[in-house]
């Protein structure tokens, strides 16, 4: 299933995707899948540990 209004597939993380998150939050909602190509096929992400650290605060 390709991306559409409420679903976005991204092959890697970029900080400007925070704008997509805000857009979804201010609209009808949506999902961003990191590690999938534009058609929704899983391609994985090489730096997944860095991505996890962005969203999980470690003490």
N, C-alpha and C positions, 0 to 999 in steps of 0.2 A: 504494500500500500504506500503510495508516494505521499510526501508531505502535503498538508492542506491547512485550512484556516486554524485549526485547533491542535495540529500535530506537526512538529518539526523534527527532522532527523539531522544530526550533526555528527561528523566523523571524528571530531576532536573538540575540546573545550577552548573557548576564547572568552575573555572577560566581557566582551561586548554582548554576549548572549544574555547577560543580566538584563539588558533592555528587552529581550524577548520575554523573559520571566515577568517583568513589570507590565509589559503589554498584555500578556495572558491574564495577569492578576486584575488589570483594569477593564478587561473585556469579559468574555464568557468563559474564561479559563482555557486550559490547554495543557499539552505535555511536550516536553523536549526530551528526546532520546539521544543520549551521547553514545557514540560508538556504532552508529548505523549510517549507511549511505543514504542518498536521496530517495531510494526506493524502499527503505526499511530493512535492508539486508544487514545482518550483524557483521561488522568488520573489526570490532574491538577497539580498544585504545591502549597505546603503548605506555602512556604515563598516567595510568589510572590512580596510582597512589598520590600523585600531585593533585588530582581532581578531588579525591576524597578529603585531603587536607584543607581544601578551599571551603568545604561545607561542614567539616567536623572540627571543632576547636579542640586541640589537644592541650592538656595541662601538664 
